[in-house]
């Protein structure tokens, strides 16, 4: 019973941050693609802040819940429906795909900063309600995880598309050929602990440091 109660509390704390994180991440890809010449997402109604258009029943809802129960909350993973982008429609496909791919993680990092600012404001205003403070902390964590994980340099993740855009064409072609198996390779590396130890934790430490210096430190002085 306690385990179920903890699950409900965790879902309530993380629900809003997760919905914002995945919605703005995917919408940002669509906005960037349209800006650089591809209207595919716009025509399919995917440039929207409606979370329902981005939620994948399996990846966003069922998989995280199953993993939560299976690992007692030690390992969680999920995904949203990717925004469709036809890179061939971009004005300069090789260059512009970098900006389209960067848009999603950038949206998450901005959100992490805003949640951190909200946390400072709540604490500085004397708010002691644990639910709101935990939600703000969850907002920082969720968005930093999405920011760091999606930058992992293997397609179909955003970092892989950025890498393809940066590499010379022969190398870019070889890396892009990994895309059909990229998801399974990444999952294998995640389960083996490689992504967490080599990529996620170091990059998130950088993210937390940047937020501390750019947001938390300066904002805290205003509420003293």
C-alpha positions in Angstrom: 0.0 0.0 0.0 2.9 2.4 0.9 4.5 1.6 -2.5 1.3 2.5 -4.3 0.9 5.7 -2.3 4.5 6.6 -3.1 3.8 6.0 -6.8 0.7 8.3 -6.7 2.8 11.1 -5.0 5.6 10.7 -7.5 3.2 10.8 -10.5 1.5 14.0 -9.1 4.8 15.7 -8.5 6.3 14.8 -11.9 3.1 15.0 -14.1 3.2 18.7 -14.9 7.0 19.0 -15.4 7.0 15.9 -17.7 4.1 17.2 -19.8 5.7 20.6 -20.2 9.1 18.9 -21.0 8.0 16.6 -23.7 5.5 19.0 -25.2 7.8 22.0 -25.6 10.7 19.7 -26.7 8.7 18.3 -29.6 7.0 21.6 -30.5 10.5 23.3 -30.5 11.6 20.8 -33.2 8.5 21.6 -35.3 8.9 25.4 -34.9 12.6 25.2 -35.9 11.9 22.9 -38.9 9.2 25.3 -40.1 11.6 28.3 -39.7 14.2 26.5 -41.8 11.8 25.5 -44.5 10.0 22.3 -43.7 6.3 22.5 -43.0 5.8 18.7 -42.5 5.1 19.0 -38.7 2.8 22.1 -39.3 0.7 20.3 -41.9 0.3 17.3 -39.5 -0.8 19.5 -36.6 2.3 18.7 -34.5 3.4 22.3 -33.9 1.2 22.6 -30.9 1.4 23.0 -27.1 -1.4 20.4 -26.7 0.4 17.5 -24.8 -2.1 15.0 -26.2 -0.6 15.4 -29.7 2.9 14.4 -28.5 2.1 11.7 -26.0 2.9 8.1 -27.0 0.7 5.7 -25.0 3.4 3.1 -24.8 6.5 5.3 -24.5 5.1 8.2 -22.4 2.7 6.3 -20.1 3.0 2.5 -20.0 6.7 2.0 -20.2 7.7 4.5 -17.4 5.0 2.9 -15.1 6.2 -0.6 -15.8 9.8 0.3 -15.3 8.9 2.1 -12.0 7.3 -1.0 -10.6 9.9 -3.4 -12.1 12.9 -1.5 -10.7 11.3 0.1 -7.6 11.9 3.5 -9.1 15.6 2.9 -9.7 15.4 3.2 -13.5 12.9 5.2 -15.5 12.7 5.8 -19.3 10.1 7.1 -21.7 9.7 8.9 -25.0 7.2 11.0 -26.8 6.0 10.7 -30.5 8.8 12.3 -32.5 7.8 15.4 -34.5 8.0 14.5 -38.3 10.8 16.4 -40.0 11.6 16.0 -43.7 15.2 17.2 -43.7 15.2 17.3 -47.5 12.8 20.2 -47.3 15.2 22.4 -45.3 16.9 25.2 -47.1 20.3 23.9 -46.2 19.7 20.3 -45.0 23.1 19.5 -43.6 23.4 22.8 -41.7 19.8 23.3 -40.8 19.3 19.8 -39.4 21.7 20.8 -36.6 19.5 23.7 -35.5 16.3 21.7 -35.8 17.9 18.9 -33.6 19.3 21.5 -31.1 15.9 23.1 -30.6 14.5 20.3 -28.5 17.3 20.0 -26.0 17.5 23.8 -25.9 13.8 24.0 -25.0 14.5 21.6 -22.1 17.5 23.6 -20.8 15.5 26.8 -20.8 12.7 25.0 -18.9 15.2 23.7 -16.3 16.3 27.3 -15.7 12.7 28.5 -15.3 11.9 25.7 -12.9 15.1 26.6 -10.9 14.0 30.3 -10.9 10.5 29.2 -9.6 12.1 27.1 -6.9 14.2 30.1 -5.7 11.1 32.4 -5.8 9.1 29.9 -3.8 11.8 29.4 -1.2 12.5 33.1 -1.0 8.9 33.9 -0.6 8.6 31.7 2.4 6.6 28.9 0.7 7.0 25.7 2.7 4.4 23.5 0.9 6.5 20.4 0.1 4.4 19.5 -3.1 5.3 22.8 -4.9 8.9 22.7 -3.9 9.3 19.1 -5.0 7.5 19.9 -8.3 10.0 22.7 -9.0 12.9 20.4 -8.2 11.4 17.7 -10.4 11.1 20.2 -13.2 14.8 21.0 -13.1 15.7 17.3 -12.9 13.3 16.1 -15.7 14.5 18.8 -18.1 18.2 18.3 -17.4 17.8 14.6 -18.0 16.0 15.2 -21.3 18.5 17.8 -22.3 21.5 15.6 -21.6 20.1 12.3 -22.8 18.9 13.7 -26.1 22.3 15.2 -26.8 23.9 11.7 -26.8 25.7 11.5 -30.1 23.9 8.6 -31.8 21.0 8.8 -34.2 18.0 8.9 -33.9 18.7 11.0 -30.8 19.1 14.7 -31.3 22.8 14.5 -30.6 23.2 12.0 -33.3 21.6 14.3 -35.9 23.8 17.1 -34.7 26.8 14.9 -35.2 25.7 13.9 -38.7 25.3 17.6 -39.5 28.8 18.4 -38.2 30.8 15.6 -39.8 32.2 15.6 -43.3 29.7 13.9 -45.7 31.5 10.4 -45.9 31.6 10.1 -42.1 28.1 11.6 -41.7 26.7 9.0 -44.1 28.3 6.2 -42.1 26.9 7.5 -38.8 23.5 8.1 -40.3 23.3 4.4 -41.3 23.2 3.5 -37.6 19.8 5.1 -37.2 17.6 2.0 -37.7 19.5 0.3 -34.8 20.3 3.4 -32.8 17.5 3.1 -30.3 18.4 -0.5 -29.5 22.1 0.4 -29.2 21.3 3.3 -26.9 19.0 1.2 -24.7 21.8 -1.4 -24.4 24.2 1.2 -23.3 21.7 2.6 -20.9 21.1 -0.8 -19.3 24.8 -1.5 -19.2 25.2 1.8 -17.3 27.5 3.3 -19.9 25.2 6.2 -20.8 24.6 7.1 -17.2 28.2 7.1 -16.1 30.0 8.4 -19.2 27.4 10.8 -20.5 24.4 11.7 -18.4 25.9 12.3 -15.0 28.9 14.4 -16.2 26.7 16.5 -18.6 24.0 17.0 -15.9 26.7 18.1 -13.5 27.6 20.8 -16.0 24.0 21.7 -16.4 23.4 22.0 -12.7 26.6 24.1 -12.4 25.4 26.5 -15.2 22.0 26.8 -13.6 23.5 27.5 -10.2 25.7 30.3 -11.6 23.3 31.8 -14.1 20.0 31.5 -12.2 20.1 30.3 -8.6 23.0 32.4 -7.4 21.8 35.7 -8.9 18.1 35.1 -8.1 18.8 34.1 -4.5 20.4 37.5 -3.8 17.1 39.2 -4.8 15.2 37.3 -2.2 17.5 37.7 0.8 
